[in-house]
Amino acid sequence: MSAKEQITFQRRLDLEGAPNIRDLGGYETLDGSTTRWGRIFRAGRLSALTPRDKAQL
């Protein structure tokens, strides 16, 4: 697995109710810093999260 593929794999969270949720950690910011892992997420439907999903987050 390439470094890019490994980072892409790390971004995906295994949640039942939100199959397309991603961690936005590791992206470079305008000032040269990087966003922190496990702090900012993007998803389509958080309203569908299961109790297990909420506990994982």
Legacy VTK file of the C-alpha trace (Angstrom):
# vtk DataFile Version 3.0
C-alpha trace
ASCII
DATASET POLYDATA
POINTS 57 float
0.000 0.000 0.000
1.417 3.396 -0.976
1.704 6.257 1.527
-1.189 8.068 -0.197
-3.384 4.948 -0.072
-2.510 4.461 3.613
-3.531 8.034 4.499
-6.771 7.664 2.508
-7.517 4.441 4.424
-6.857 6.179 7.769
-9.319 8.958 6.889
-12.281 6.573 6.610
-14.196 5.778 9.768
-16.096 2.508 9.992
-19.531 3.717 11.089
-22.819 1.961 10.354
-25.070 4.991 9.985
-22.648 7.301 8.162
-20.770 5.216 5.590
-19.022 8.214 4.039
-17.518 9.945 7.080
-13.895 11.110 6.882
-11.305 12.439 9.320
-9.841 15.671 7.963
-6.603 15.326 9.912
-3.258 15.702 8.184
-4.194 18.372 5.678
-1.797 21.299 5.405
-3.230 24.691 6.392
-2.476 28.067 4.817
0.094 28.891 7.510
2.015 25.626 6.958
0.599 23.749 9.962
-1.470 20.613 9.608
-4.955 19.817 10.864
-5.032 17.412 13.812
-6.285 13.854 13.414
-9.495 13.001 15.266
-10.704 16.596 15.626
-12.510 17.571 12.396
-14.774 15.244 10.405
-16.961 15.542 7.329
-20.033 13.444 6.704
-23.249 13.443 4.772
-25.858 12.223 7.292
-24.975 12.414 10.962
-28.662 12.047 11.814
-28.401 8.355 10.873
-25.647 7.510 13.383
-26.336 4.457 15.507
-25.678 4.372 19.260
-22.509 2.353 18.513
-21.366 5.038 16.026
-21.890 7.783 18.616
-19.895 5.844 21.205
-17.042 5.402 18.708
-16.948 9.115 17.947
LINES 1 58
57 0 1 2 3 4 5 6 7 8 9 10 11 12 13 14 15 16 17 18 19 20 21 22 23 24 25 26 27 28 29 30 31 32 33 34 35 36 37 38 39 40 41 42 43 44 45 46 47 48 49 50 51 52 53 54 55 56
